[in-house]
Amino acid sequence: MSEVLSYRELDVWKHSRILVKRIYQITRDFPKDEQFGLTNQLRRAVVSVPSNIAEGCGRNHAKDSIQFFFIARGSLYEVETQVIVSFDLDYLSQADLDSTLDQIIKCKKILNGFINYYQSETNNQQPTTVNEILEQYGNNNTI
């Protein structure tokens, strides 16, 4: 039996952290009057993505875990919408919009793949614990 994979080793968690950094970088240049508006909302939503992935991995029951992964996915859609609104308000250039949306799309694809894998493993009833599923995921994917 191999060592259990930590959420910190998951590509989905790593890529979501890259997105967090990207959102913090682009929101630095938002107008000061957005500090407690769109800036705060975007930052909170994007931090929710890796946080919910981590929390899902820390749960004891697969049903609880999957719910947190779905919340992370919902937060990605929220971030995507807020980034587009930021562009609509002329807070972002086309280049910033495109590069940020590319990172969001990458995160959504990886997260959807992880969710699909996780669901298939829990539907098969083997392995049955979160740690066993993470272990299997680590054995089947390069990190």
N, C-alpha and C positions, 0 to 999 in steps of 0.2 A: 504494500500500500504506500502510495507516495504522500508527500507532505501536502496538507490542505492549503489550497490557494487562498490568499488574502484578497479582499476587495481592492486593496491598493495595487495589486498586480493585474487587475482586469483592464483591458484596453478601453472599455466603455468608461470606466472611472477616470483613467488617464486622459482620454480625449475630452471628457467633460471639464476637466480642470484646465485644459488648454482654452476651452471656450470661456471659462470664467475669467481667465487672464485677458482674453481678447475683449470681452465686454467691459471689464474695468478700464482697459486702455482707451477704448473708443468713447466711453462716457466721461472721461476726464475733460473732454473738450465741449461737453454739453453746456448750455447756458446755466448760469448760477441759479436762475429762478426755477430750474428743473431739478435742483439738488434733492428736494424732498418729494419730487413728482416722478417723472419718467426715469431719471437716473437711479433713484432708490428702488423703484419697482423692477427695473431691468436687473440690477445687481442682486436683489433678493431672489428673483426668479431663477437666475443662472446659478447662484450658489445652491439653490434647492436641488439641482440636478445631481451633482456628485454626492451631496448630503443624503438624498433619498436612496441612491444606489448603495451607499455605505450602510444606511440604516436597514435596508432590505436584506443585505448580506448578514446583518447582525441578528436578525429575527430567528426564532427557533422553529417556526412553522412555515412551510412553503407558501401557503395561502397568504400569510402576512407579508412574506418577502415579495411576492409577485405584485401585491398592492402597492408597495413602495416603488417598485420598478415602473409601474404604470403612472404613479405620481411624477416620477422623474421625467417620463415621456411627456406628460401633460405640461410640465414646466418648460420643456424644450419648445413646444408649440407656442407657449406664452412668450418666451424669449424671441422666437422667430417673428411673431406678430409685433412685438414692441420694437424690434429692430427695423421692421418695415415702416412702422409709424414714425420712428426717429428719422428715417430717410425722407418720408413724406413731409416732415416738419423742417427739412433742410439741416438737420443736425449731423447727418452723415453724407459723405461723398458716395458716388456710385461705386468706386473702388472699395471703400470700407464696407458698404452694403454687400457687395458681391463676395468679398473674402469672408465676412462674418457668416453670411448665409451658407457658404461652402462648408464652414466648420460646423454649423448647426446641422446641415444635411448629413455630414459624416457622423456626427454624434447620434442622430436619429437612426441611421442605418445600423450602426454598431449596437445601439441599445435595443432596437427591434430584433436583431439577430440573437442577442443575449436573452431577451424575453422569450422568443420562440424556442430557443434551446432549453431554457429553464422550464417552460411549460411542458415541453415534450418529455423531459425527464421526470417531472412530477406526475404527468399523466400516466407514464409507464410504471409508476410506483417504485421505480428503482433508479437511482438511489433515493432514499426517502428523507434525508435531512439536508438542510441548507449546506452544511459543510461537505457532505458527500457530493452534492450537485456541483459545488464550486470545484471540488477536487476533479470530478469528471470533466468539467468544462476546461480546466487547466490542462488536463491530459489530452484533450481533443483540439486545442487551439494554441497557437503561439502567442505569447504575450509580448 
